[in-house]
Amino acid sequence: MRGSKLTAAIFLVIGLLSACATPARLHTESQLNDVALGCGLALGELIQDESEKKLLLAIRTEPTDQQRACVSRWARRNGLKAVFVNMQFPAG
């Protein structure tokens, strides 16, 4: 009897944990642009690659602390990991 209760408890815990681990979804360019503008970034500075759906890439030269916090909050709420890529574009 005790073994069956333990087994049931283990399955319950596994079920609850798997419910928390929602699969990442690919957001549309329009959605990402709305977030970018709302966080003070330019259009196209937030991207999500199809092969790594869990990553939200912010491509910007020296984002402010507020921009980083805004993007990170949105990423966390949507089950993503914010990655900031500091790009140095050649002057010309």
N, C-alpha and C positions, 0 to 999 in steps of 0.2 A: 504494500500500500504506500509506504513512504517513497519508494522509487518512482512510482507513477506520479506522485505529487511533485517530486523534484523534476521529473521530465516535463511535466506540464508547465512548471514555473520557468524552466529554461526556454521552452518554446514561446512562452509569453514574453519573456525578456527579449528574445531574438526578434519577435514580431514587432515589439515596440521600437527597438533600435532600427530595424529596417524601415519602419514608417518614418523615422526621423531623417533617414538618409535618402532624401528625394533626389532623383536623377536630374542632372543639370539640363536645362533646355536652352536652345539657341534663340537668343533674342533678335528681333528684327533690327535692321539698320535704323529705322525710324525710332524705335524704342531707345536704342543706345544714344541716338542723337538728342532725344528729349532729355535723357539723363545728363548727357554731356553739357547741354545748354543750361540745365538746372544747377549744375555744379560749377559753372563758370568756365567750362572748356569750350573749344570750338567744335564745329561739326566734323565728324570723322576722327576725333581724338580718342574715342572709346571704341574698341573693337573686341569681338569675340570670335575665336577661330573654331571652325567646325570640328577639328580634330581634338581640341582641348576645350570642351564646352564649359568646364568648371572654372576657367580663367577669364577674367575680365581685364583686358589690356588697356592701360591708359598711356597713350603716346603723346608726351608733352615735354617741352624744355622747361625744367624747374617749376613743377606745379607748386602752388601755395599749400600751406598746411590745411587751409579750409577746403581746397579742392580735393586734396588727398582724403580728408576725413569724409567728405560728401560721397565720393566715389566708393570708398571702403564701406560706408554704411549701406549704400544701395546694393553693393555686391554681396555683403553679408546677409541682408534681408532676402536676397534671391538665390542663396546657396552657392555663391561664387567666391573666388579668391581674387582680390584686386592685385594686379601686378603693374607697377609703374616703370615705364621704359623712358629713360631720359635720352632724348635724341638731340644731337648737335648737328644742325644743318649747316652746310658750308655757306659762307657769305658770298653773295655774287649776284 
